[in-house]
Amino acid sequence: MQTTRRQRLWTIQRSTARRLTDWRLRVVLVALVVSLVPTVASAHARWFTPYGPYWEPEWSRIWSLPVLLALGAAAGAVTVLAIGERLTRDPLWPRPPVFQRLEPAAPAILGVQAAITLIYAASQMTLFVPNIPLPHSVVGYGVAGIVVVAGFSFITGVLSRVGALLVLGLFGLAFAYGSWYEAMEQVLFVGIAVYLLAVGRGVVRSEDGREEDRTALSDWLRPHALTILRVTVGASIVILGFTEKLIAPDLTVAFLREYPEFNVLGSLGLSWFTDERFTYTAGIVEITAGAALISGKLIRVVIVGLWIPFNLGIAFLPPQELIGHLPILAAIYVLLVRGTEGIPAPGERSSQPSPPAGGRRRPDRRASPDAHRPITSRRHARRPDDPDQRRSPAPPPARSVGYGFATDVADGPQRGRA
């Protein structure tokens, strides 16, 4: 009798262990899928597939189950990030000191990498991307020339704000040379142009130390530059998730036929994970990532979690993949090092994270640039009624060149810190 009970117990334990093993294996497989899907999510299917009827989105799929799953996943991810930000009490968490050293190059990296993509596309007689061709005519060559001028202004920093205005005009022109949804997929160039229009490239004039082509419009846009950049980049990712995957699955399936190695699980023999299911999974991940960027919640966590997988596809595709993704990679770099508010220059005030409950915030002695300045004694103080004591001209205001917002410290503090 005892032997029978022991056998039953052993059978139950064995079946339970087998179920646990199967469950853990499924979790590992799901984690593997989630980690590898951004690789194909970042690849633009229209760049590497011939033109065909599958290019056009099927708008009737907008009410399909994959779209509903994507919206639910995006809402859930934003909720989790909002809770995490509330727990950390810091929207810029984490704050490694290296970000302060990486930040000064942010505008230059954004301008140069965007310029490389713009000039390369113009050399191929396309606007922004390969799927928006320019006509081989006088007008088309003129548009390509304008693109090159804007790109060189970003590289040199000379009249970079004029180049940004040109890019904004070129975005409007994209609706004339491509489908409206193909133009909207490149809305990230609007964010890049607005950012450089507001911030500039940090180039200053040698004769007076003032910033190149700074205007009242750029000063007005400066507080909103990071937000516009973040929202447009996230919107571009979300739109691509719809127009290339969820409502145009045949397009990505055609891409996977050309590059089957992107469906890793299918290549390993898991026949149930078809190219169509992989396409839907990639679209859900892409839309979730874009929504997380738009929300601005724990933005650095989102970018760090997606940066590596979004770069993996570059090694498996032609160089066009890298050239075409340089603008979005540069924009993500800016958002990574600057967060949602920006990093102040040394000596500027910055917003501090909320103190822990029941605790006191220690005074920031570094907030004032005069905190450690020695006090002049009265004996050596100047007397205003002394004719021999002439007041020397005031020195020019300290500058914060290269910290993203190249501006005078006297213009006001910048928010945020690394």
TIVEXTOR-91107 format. One record per atom (N, C-alpha, C, CB): x, z negated, y negated. Coordinates in steps of 0.05 Angstrom, whole numbers, plus 5000, padded with zeros to 4 digits. Glycine has a CB too. Layout:
REM TIVEXTOR-91107
XZY;...
***
This chain:
REM TIVEXTOR-91107
501750005024;500050005000;501750004975;498149765000;503849824975;505649814952;507250074949;507649574956;507950194972;509450444971;507750664958;510350524999;505150674965;503450874953;503150834923;500650864966;502950584914;502750524885;505350604871;502150224880;507550544884;510050624872;510350924869;512450514888;509451064890;509551354889;507751474867;508651474916;505351344864;503551434842;504851384815;500851294844;506051134812;507351074787;509651264781;508350784788;511151324802;513451504798;512451784790;515151514823;510251874803;509152134797;508152144768;506752204816;506751924759;505751914731;508051914711;504051664727;510151754717;512451744699;513852014698;514351534708;513952144721;515352404722;513752614706;515652504751;511052614709;509452804694;509552744664;506552804704;509552484657;509752414629;512352504617;509452104625;514552454632;517152544622;517352844619;519452444641;516052984638;516053274636;514453374611;514853404661;512153234606;510653304582;512253254557;507953154582;513553014556;515252954533;517453154529;516352674535;518653244551;520753444549;519653704538;522053484576;517253784549;516054034539;515354014509;513554104555;514353774501;513653734473;516053744455;512153464469;518253614464;520753624448;521853904446;522853434460;521654054468;522554334468;520954494448;522354454496;518354444447;516654594428;517354524399;513654544433;517954264395;518754184368;521354314360;519053874366;523254334378;525854454372;525354754367;527754424396;523654884382;523155164378;521755214351;521355284400;519855044344;518555074318;520555034295;516254864315;522354824298;524354784278;526255024276;525954524284;526855144299;528655374298;527255604284;529355454327;524655644289;523255854276;523155814246;520355874287;522555564238;522355504209;524955544195;521355214205;527255484209;529855504197;530755794195;531855344212;529755964214;530756244214;528856434200;531056334242;526256354197;524356534184;525056604156;521656414185;526156414139;526856504112;528856734111;528056264097;530356774133;532257004133;530757264129;533857004159;528657304145;527157554141;525257534117;525557614166;524557284110;522757254086;524157354061;521956964083;526857314060;528257404036;528857694036;530857244034;528657834059;529258114060;526858274050;529958204089;527458464032;525358634021;524858874040;526058733993;522558874053;522059084073;522059354061;519459024087;521059394037;520859654025;523559784019;519259643999;525659614018;528359724012;529559864036;530159494003;528559794060;529959884084;528060024104;531259654098;525660094095;523860244112;522960504097;521360074120;522760724111;521860974097;518960944087;522061214116;518461104066;515761094055;513661184075;515561264029;511461034076;509361104094;506760974087;510061034123;504661014102;502060894095;502060594097;499861004113;503960484112;504060194115;505160054090;505760114139;506060204070;507060084046;504759954030;508460294028;502360084031;500159984015;498959734027;497960204014;498659524011;497359274021;494459324028;497559053999;493559184048;490759194057;489358954043;490459184088;488059004021;486958794005;484658644020;485858903979;483558764040;481458624055;482558384070;480058814075;485158384075;486458154089;486857914072;489158244100;486057924046;486557704028;484857454037;485757774000;482757504053;481157284063;481657224092;478157344059;483957314102;484557284131;485656994136;486557494140;485756924162;486756664170;489656614161;486456634199;491556804164;494256744155;494456674126;496056984161;492756804109;492856734080;491856454076;491056934064;489756374090;488756104087;490755904097;486056064103;492155964119;494255784128;496555764108;495355884155;497155984095;499355984075;498555804051;499956264065;496055834042;495155664020;495155374027;492355754010;494355314052;494355034061;497154924063;492955004087;498955094074;501755004076;503054954049;503455204092;502455134030;503555094003;502454843990;502755343986;499854793993;498754543981;499954303994;495654543985;500254314021;501454084034;504354034026;501354124064;505954254023;508754214015;508954103987;510154484017;507254203969;507354093941;506553803941;505454263923;504553723957;503753443958;505953273968;501253413976;507353353990;509553204001;511753173980;510653334026;512453383965;514453373945;513653193922;515153663935;511153203915;510153023893;510452733901;507253093886;509752673927;510052403936;512952323937;508852373965;514752503946;517552443946;518652393918;519052673959;517752553899;518652503871;517652233861;517752733853;515252163868;514251903860;515751673872;511251883867;516651703897;518151493910;520951473899;518251543940;522251703893;524951693883;524951623853;526251963887;522751653839;522551603810;524451773794;522951313805;525052013805;527052173791;526552463798;529952093799;525552633779;525052913785;527553073789;523453043762;529852963781;532453113784;534053003808;534053093759;532752853826;534152753850;534652983869;532552533864;537052993881;539452823877;541052913853;541152833903;542852733845;544452783821;547452763828;543852573799;548552943844;551452943848;552953013823;552253133871;555152873818;556652923793;557653213791;558952743791;557953353813;559053623812;557253813797;559553733840;554653743795;552853923781;553553933751;549953833784;554553713740;555353713712;557653913707;556153433703;559453943727;561654123725;560854413730;563954043744;558754453746;557854723752;556054833731;556454723779;554854663715;552754753696;553754933673;551454523685;556154883662;556955053639;556955353645;559654973629;557355433669;557455723676;554755843681;559255763699;552655683681;549955783689;549056023674;547955563686;549056023647;548156263633;549856513639;548056223603;552456473641;554156703646;553656823674;557156623644;553356643694;552756743721;550056883722;552656503741;548056783708;545456913708;545657183695;543456733693;546957203672;547157453658;548757663673;548457413631;551057583684;552757773698;551457873724;555557653704;550357703740;549257783765;546757953761;548557543782;545157883741;542858053734;543758333725;541057923713;545858333709;546958593699;547958773722;549158543679;549258653742;550258813764;547858953778;551758643784;545758813783;543458933796;542159143778;541358713803;541859093753;540659283734;542259543733;540359163706;544959513730;546659753727;546759913753;549459673719;546859773776;546859913802;544260063806;547359713825;541959933799;539460073802;539260323784;537159883796;540260293760;540260523742;542060753752;541160443714;544260683764;546060893775;544661043798;548660763785;542760913812;541261043833;538661163823;540660843855;538261173796;535861273784;533361123794;535561573789;533660863794;531360683800;531260463779;531660553829;528960333777;528560133757;528259863771;526060193740;530159693768;530259423780;530759433810;527559273775;529159583825;529259583854;529059863865;527059393867;529859913890;529760193900;526960313902;531060203927;524960143905;522260253909;520760313882;520560053925;522160303859;521060393834;522960613824;520860153813;522560863832;524461073825;523861173796;524261313844;526061273784;525861403757;525861703761;528161303739;524461843744;524462143747;527162253738;522162263730;527962473752;530462603745;529862803722;531662753769;529462683698;528862843675;530162703651;525762863670;529862823627;531062713603;529962423599;530462883579;527362383603;526262123599;527361923619;523162133601;527562013644;528661833665;531561753659;528461963692;533161953652;535961883645;536161713620;537562143641;534361743601;534261573578;533661283585;532361673558;531661243603;530960973612;533360853627;528460983630;534661003644;537060903658;539260823638;538061113678;539560983617;541560913597;540860653583;541861133576;538360603577;537560353565;538060113583;534560353557;537660153609;538159943629;541159883628;537260033657;542860083627;545760033627;546559883602;547260303629;545459953579;546159813554;545359523556;544659953530;542859473567;542059193570;543859043589;539159183580;544659173610;546459043629;549158963617;546859213654;550359153602;552959093590;552658873568;554159343578;550358853555;550058633536;549958363550;547458673520;548858363574;548958113590;551758043599;547058133614;553258243606;556058193616;557858103594;557158453629;557758233571;559658163549;558657933532;560058403532;556057893532;554957683515;554457773486;556757443515;555158023480;554858133453;551958233451;556958353447;550458133433;547658213429;546058183455;547458503419;546657963469;545257923495;542257873491;546457683509;541457763468;538657723463;537257993458;538157533439;538558183446;537458453443;537158573471;539258623425;539158543488;538958633516;536558513530;541458583531;536058253525;533758123538;531158243529;533757823532;530958313503;528558443494;528158723507;528658473463;530458863511;530259113525;529259083553;532959253525;530158873567;529258823595;526258763595;530858593607;525258613575;522358563574;520858823571;521758373551;521859003554;520559263551;520659433576;521759413528;522959413590;523259563615;521359463637;526159553625;520759203636;518859103656;516059223651;518658793654;515359253626;512759393620;512859683629;512159373591;515159813627;515360083636;515160113666;518060203627;515859903681;515759913710;512859973720;516759653722;510859893705;508059943713;507460243712;506159793695;508960393696;508560683694;509960833717;509560783668;512160723728;513660863748;513160763777;516560853742;511760543779;511160433806;508360313806;513260223813;507560233830;504960103832;504959833817;504260053862;502659743809;502459503793;503559263808;499659453784;503059253835;503959023850;507059043854;502559013877;508159283856;511059313858;512359223832;511859603864;511159273809;512159183784;511958873782;510759313760;509758763791;509358473789;511258323808;506458403797;512158463829;514158333847;516758273832;514758513871;517258423810;519758383795;519358223770;520858663787;517258043770;516757883747;519057683742;514157723751;520757633761;523057463757;524857563735;524657423783;524957833730;526557933709;525457853681;526758243710;522857803680;521657693655;522757413650;518557683657;522857253671;523956983667;526956983660;523656823693;528457163672;531357183665;531657273636;532757383684;530057473628;530257573601;529457363581;528557823597;527357213586;526457003568;528556783566;523756893576;529756713589;531856503589;534256593572;532756443618;535156833576;537456923560;536756973531;538657183572;534257043526;533357073498;533356803484;530557193497;532656593498;532556323486;535256193485;530656143502;536756213507;539256073510;541656233501;539655983539;541556503506;543856673500;546056633522;545056603473;548256763517;550556743536;552656543527;551757013539;552156403505;554056203496;556356323480;555156053518;556256573473;558456703457;558156623428;558357013460;560356533416;560356453388;562256633372;561256153385;561756643346;563356813328;565956653321;561856893303;568156793321;570656663316;570956573287;573056843323;569656713268;570056653240;568656403231;569156883223;566356343243;564956103234;564055913257;562556173218;564655993282;563855823304;560955823310;564855553299;559355993297;556555993302;555856173325;555056093276;553556123337;552756273361;551956553354;550556133376;552556743372;551957023368;548957063369;553357193389;547857223351;545057313349;542957103355;544657543369;543456863346;541456643348;539356683327;542756363347;536756663334;534556703316;532556473318;533256973321;530656473300;528456273301;526856303326;526656293276;526456553336;524956593360;526356463384;524656893366;529056493386;530456373408;530356063406;533456463407;530455953382;530155663380;527355573389;530655573351;525355733383;522655663391;522255673421;520555843377;523555873434;523355903463;525055713479;524056183470;527155593466;529055433481;527855213498;531055323462;525955053488;524854833504;523254933528;523154663487;522455183528;520755293550;522255473569;518355433538;524855523564;526355723579;526455663608;529155753567;527155413615;527455343643;524855353658;528555063646;522655263645;520055273658;519255563663;517955143640;519555743644;518856023648;520556143670;519256183622;523156083671;524856193692;523956093719;527756113687;523355833722;522455723747;519855843757;522255423745;517855863739;515255963746;515356263754;513255923723;516856423739;517056703746;518456763772;518356863723;520556603777;521956633803;520156563826;524556463804;518756333823;516856253844;514656453847;515755973838;513556553825;511356753826;512357013840;510356823798;514757093835;515857333848;515957293878;518657403837;516857063887;516957003916;514156993928;518456733921;512256873914;509556863925;508357133927;507756683907;508657303906;507557573907;508657733930;508057713880;511357713934;512557863956;511557763983;515557823955;510957503985;509857394010;507157524016;509557104008;505557583996;503057714000;503358014005;501157663976;504658153986;504658443986;506458574007;505558543959;508358424018;510158534039;509658414066;512958494031;508058204067;507758074093;504858014100;509257814094;503557834087;500957734096;498757954093;500057494080;498858114072;496758324069;497858594074;495458304042;500358614083;501658864091;503458814115;503258994068;502258704137;503958624160;505358864173;502358484180;504059104172;505259334185;507859414172;503359574184;508159354146;510659414132;513059244143;510459364102;512658984147;514758824158;515158874187;514058524154;513058944202;513359024230;515059274232;510559074243;514659464214;516359704214;519259624207;515359904193;519659434189;522359344183;523659214208;522359134160;522059054223;523158924247;523859124269;521158714257;522559354269;523259564288;525959684282;521159774289;526559694256;529259784248;531359574252;529159874218;530659324248;532559094250;531258884268;533258984222;531158934294;529758744312;531158474315;529558864340;533758454307;535158204310;534057984292;538058244305;532558054272;531457854254;529357674268;530157974230;527857794287;526057634304;527657504326;523657804315;528957284320;530857164339;529457074365;532156924326;527156944362;525756854386;524757084403;523456664378;523857294391;522957524406;525357654420;521657724388;527657654407;530057774419;531057604443;532257794399;530357344443;531157164465;529257184489;531256884455;527257354487;525457394510;522857244508;526857304534;522257114485;519656984482;517657184472;519856744462;516257304492;514557534486;512057444469;513657664511;511257194471;508957104456;509357104426;508156824466;511957094418;512557094389;513057374381;515056904382;510957524377;511057814371;512057854343;508357944376;512658104337;513458174309;511258114289;514258474308;508758154297;506558094279;506357794272;503958194290;506657634293;506557344288;508957254272;506557194315;511257374277;513557304261;513157384232;516157444272;511857604228;511257694200;509457494186;509957974201;507357404199;505557214187;507056954182;503157164205;508756864200;510256624196;512056644172;511856544221;513456884169;515156924147;513656924121;516657184150;511257044120;509657044096;508756764088;507257214099;508056604108;507156324102;509556164090;506156184127;511856194102;514256054092;514956144064;516656094111;514756404059;515456514033;513556414011;515456814033;510956414017;509056313997;509356023993;506156384007;509955874014;510355584011;512755523993;510655444038;514955673998;517355633982;516855703952;519655813992;515455923947;514856003920;513155793906;513556273919;511055693920;509355483908;510955233902;507055423926;512755163920;514454923915;516154963890;516254863939;517255203886;518855253862;517155233837;520255523864;514755343838;512955343815;512255063807;510455513820;511754893827;510954613822;513054463807;510254473848;515654513812;517754373799;518254093810;517254353770;517054023832;517353763844;519853763862;514853683861;521653573856;524153553870;525453823874;523753413898;525753963852;526654243852;529354283867;526854353824;531054083864;533754113877;533554093907;535653903866;531753923917;531353903945;530254163957;529353673952;528354293942;527254543951;529354763952;524954633932;531054773932;533054983931;535254943952;534355003903;536154693955;538154643975;537154704003;539154353973;534554644007;533354694034;532954994040;530754564036;532855164019;532355444024;534755624018;530055534007;536655524004;538855703995;540455824018;540755543977;541155654038;542755754060;541255954077;543755514077;538755884086;537356094102;536756344087;534855974113;536256324060;535656564045;538156734041;534556484018;540456634048;542956794046;543856914072;545156634034;542656824094;543556904120;543057204125;542156744142;540857314114;540257594119;542157784107;537557654109;543757694087;545657874074;547657984093;546957724051;548457824113;550557904131;549558114151;551557674147;546958144154;545858334174;544558584162;543858184191;544758614136;543558844123;545658994106;541158754106;545059234098;546959384081;547459234055;545859664075;549659314040;550359174015;548159173995;552759314003;546259353997;543959363978;542459103978;542159593986;542358964001;540958704002;542358503984;540958604031;544958483984;546358293967;546058373938;549358283975;546458633931;546258713903;543458663892;546959013901;541458723909;538758683899;537958393896;536858813918;539258213910;538557933909;540257773889;538757803936;542157903876;543857753858;542257613835;545957943845;540257743823;538757603802;537357353812;536757793790;536057363835;534557133844;536456913853;532657203867;538756983864;540756783871;541956653847;543056913888;542356803825;543356683801;541256503788;544156903781;538656593788;536556423777;536256163793;533956573778;536556173819;536455933835;538755753829;536356003865;541155873824;543455713816;542955563790;545955893812;541755703770;541055573745;539155333749;539855773725;537155383765;535155173770;536354943786;532755283785;538355003803;539554793819;541254603801;541354913841;542854713784;544654543768;543354433744;547154703760;541254563734;539854463710;537354313716;539254693691;536354333741;533854183747;531554293732;534253893742;529754113724;527354203709;527554153679;524954053720;529553993671;529753923643;532354003630;529353633640;534454053646;536954123635;538953893634;536654233607;541453953630;543553753629;544653733601;545853823649;544753493590;545753473562;548753493561;544853213550;549653573538;552553573533;553553293528;553253753508;556153233532;557152973527;556552873499;560152963532;555552633496;554852513470;551952553462;556552633450;550452703477;547652743471;545952543487;546753023477;543652473475;541852293489;540552453512;539752183470;539652313532;538452443555;536252263565;540452513577;534252383577;532052223589;533052103614;529652403594;532351843618;533251693641;530951673661;534151403633;531551663687;529351623706;528051353702;530451653735;525651323712;524151073709;525650853723;521351103719;525850613711;527250393724;525550283747;527850163704;526850153767;525250043789;523349833780;527149933810;521249793795;519249603788;520449323785;516949593808;519749193764;520748923759;523548903749;520648773784;524849133745;527549133735;527749223706;529349313752;530049183694;530549263667;532449493666;531549033650;532049663647;533849893643;536249803626;532450133631;538549853636;540949783621;541249963597;543449783638;542049863574;542350043551;544550243556;542949883525;544150493546;546050703550;547950703526;544650983552;550350593530;552250583508;553450853501;554350383515;553151043519;554251303514;552451473498;554951443540;549951373492;548051543478;548951623450;545351413477;550251443436;551051493409;553951583408;550651253391;554551803395;557351883393;559051703376;557552173382;557751523361;559251343344;559551063356;557951323317;558751033382;558650763393;561450633394;557550783421;563550793399;566250673401;567950753378;567550763427;566850833356;568350913332;569150653317;566751103314;571750613310;572550373296;571250363268;575650363293;570550113260;569250073235;571350043213;567449823235;571050193191;572950183169;572549933153;572750433151;574649793147;574449543132;573749603103;577049383133;572649393090;571749433062;574049493043;570149193052;576349383050;578649423032;579449713031;581049253042;579149863053;579850143054;577450323049;581250203080;575150213043;572850383040;573050533013;570250213041;571850773012;571850932988;569850812968;571151222993;570550822943;568750732922;567650982908;570150542902;564951002907;563851252895;564451292866;560951252899;565051072851;565551102823;568551142817;564550862808;570251172837;573051212833;573551512830;574751092856;574451602807;574851902803;577052012820;575351962774;579051832828;581251942843;580551982873;583651742841;578351862881;577551882909;575552112911;576351612920;576452332921;574752562924;573852582954;576152832915;571352612957;570252622984;570852902997;567152572983;572052893020;572653143034;570153263045;574753083056;570153533048;567753663058;567053563086;568053963058;564553543092;563653453118;564453643140;560553413119;565453543163;566253723184;563853863196;567853573207;564254093208;561954233220;560854073243;562754513230;558254093249;557053933271;558354003297;554053973272;558453793315;559553833341;557854033356;559853573357;559154193373;557754403387;557754353417;558854683381;555654453429;555354423458;555254703470;552754263465;557554843468;557655113478;558155113508;559855273463;556555263522;556955293551;555355113568;559855263557;553654933556;551954763572;549154873575;551854483559;549055133579;546455253583;545055303556;544655083600;544555093540;543455123514;545755093494;541154923508;546955313485;549155303466;547955253438;550755563466;547955003430;546654923405;548154703392;543754843411;547554653367;548754433353;547554173362;548454463323;549253963364;548253703372;546353603351;550553503376;546753683326;544953583305;542153703308;546153653278;541853913324;539254033326;537353863343;539454303338;538353673357;536653493373;537753473401;533753603374;537053253414;538053213442;536653393461;537552913450;538053433483;536953583506;536153393527;538953793516;534153453541;533053273561;534453313587;530153303563;534353103603;535353113630;538353063632;534853383642;539252993656;542052953661;542553013690;542952673654;545053073697;545653143725;545852893741;548253293726;
***
